[in-house]
Amino acid sequence: MSENYGEKIGYLLFELAMIYRNQIDEVMSEIGTSRSHGVIICEVGAQQGISQSALADKLKVRTASMTYNIQQLEALGWIYRERDADDQRLIRVYLTEDGKAIEPKIIAVWNQLEDSMLAGLPDEQRAILRQLVSHILQNIKVGQ
């Protein structure tokens, strides 16, 4: 007897990711940004002065894609770049005041969607889910 494909954990994670991605795209557009820009803003907010290449590595995107996104965020006035004073090869990324102002809105959207997605799960189950998903991510990263 074969297991139903739709019940496989991998498929359920895939379906969850697709639905969550669509929801994130929708609510991010309502606040005037995109999923990718939102993630970049939050990462830069958490690590002001992160190098552009380190940011691309952390978010698992090509350097050219990161450059394109950063240029768009610069045009919006949310991010600025500076060459590193000690190593001119490095470009450091910072939030502008406008970028700092939109970051809490982005975080609120992430939190709202997470609360909606996990509605009905007590804190203990949320903590277990966080541990399980973190473990799965670690397994995947080791395999890369």
C-alpha positions in Angstrom: 0.0 0.0 0.0 1.5 3.3 -1.1 1.3 6.5 0.9 -0.8 9.3 -0.5 1.6 11.8 -2.1 -0.5 14.7 -0.7 0.2 13.5 2.8 4.0 13.5 2.4 5.7 16.1 4.7 7.7 17.5 1.8 4.5 18.1 -0.2 2.8 19.7 2.8 5.7 22.0 3.3 5.7 22.8 -0.4 2.0 23.6 -0.3 2.4 25.7 2.9 5.3 27.6 1.3 3.3 28.4 -1.8 0.2 29.6 0.1 2.3 31.6 2.6 4.3 33.2 -0.3 1.1 34.3 -2.0 -0.3 35.8 1.2 3.0 37.6 2.0 3.1 39.0 -1.5 -0.5 40.3 -1.2 0.0 42.0 2.2 3.4 43.4 1.3 2.0 45.0 -1.8 -0.6 46.7 0.5 2.2 48.5 2.4 4.0 49.4 -0.8 6.8 46.8 -0.9 7.5 43.2 -1.9 8.4 40.1 -0.1 12.1 40.2 -1.2 12.4 43.9 -0.4 10.8 43.3 3.0 13.2 40.5 3.9 16.2 42.7 2.8 14.9 45.7 4.9 14.5 43.5 8.0 18.0 41.9 7.5 19.7 45.2 7.1 17.7 46.6 10.0 19.0 43.7 12.2 22.6 44.2 10.9 23.1 47.8 9.9 26.3 47.9 7.8 26.1 44.3 6.6 28.1 43.9 3.4 26.2 43.5 0.3 27.8 40.2 -0.5 27.2 38.9 3.1 23.5 39.9 2.7 23.3 38.0 -0.6 24.9 34.9 1.0 22.6 35.1 4.0 19.5 35.3 1.8 20.8 32.7 -0.6 20.5 34.9 -3.7 22.9 35.7 -6.5 25.0 38.9 -6.0 23.5 40.3 -9.2 20.0 39.8 -7.9 20.9 41.5 -4.6 22.5 44.4 -6.4 19.3 44.9 -8.4 17.1 44.7 -5.3 19.3 47.1 -3.4 19.2 49.6 -6.3 15.4 49.5 -6.2 15.4 50.0 -2.5 17.9 53.0 -2.9 15.5 54.5 -5.5 12.7 54.2 -2.9 14.9 56.0 -0.4 14.9 53.1 2.1 18.5 52.0 1.8 21.9 53.5 1.2 25.3 52.0 0.5 28.8 53.0 1.5 32.2 51.6 0.7 33.9 50.1 3.7 36.5 52.5 5.1 39.0 49.7 5.8 38.3 47.5 2.7 37.2 49.4 -0.3 36.1 46.2 -2.0 33.2 45.9 0.4 30.0 47.8 0.1 28.1 48.2 3.3 24.3 48.6 3.4 22.3 50.7 5.8 18.6 51.7 6.3 17.7 55.3 5.8 15.3 57.0 8.2 12.5 56.1 5.7 13.7 52.5 5.7 13.7 52.5 9.5 10.2 53.8 9.4 8.8 51.0 7.2 10.7 48.2 8.9 8.2 48.0 11.8 5.3 47.8 9.3 7.0 44.9 7.6 7.6 43.1 10.9 4.0 43.7 11.8 2.9 42.0 8.6 5.1 39.0 9.2 3.8 38.7 12.8 0.2 39.1 11.7 0.5 36.3 9.1 2.3 34.1 11.5 -0.4 34.6 14.1 -3.1 33.8 11.5 -1.2 30.8 10.3 -0.7 29.4 13.8 -4.1 30.3 15.2 -5.4 27.7 17.6 -1.9 26.4 18.4 -0.8 27.0 22.0 2.6 28.5 22.7 4.0 25.1 23.6 3.1 23.6 20.2 4.4 26.7 18.5 7.7 26.2 20.2 7.8 22.6 19.2 6.9 23.5 15.6 9.7 26.2 15.6 12.2 23.5 16.8 11.1 21.0 14.2 11.2 23.5 11.3 14.6 24.7 12.5 15.9 21.1 12.6 14.6 20.5 9.0 16.3 23.6 7.8 19.6 22.5 9.4 19.3 19.1 7.7 18.7 20.8 4.4 21.6 23.2 4.8 24.0 20.4 5.7 23.0 18.6 2.6 23.9 21.6 0.3 
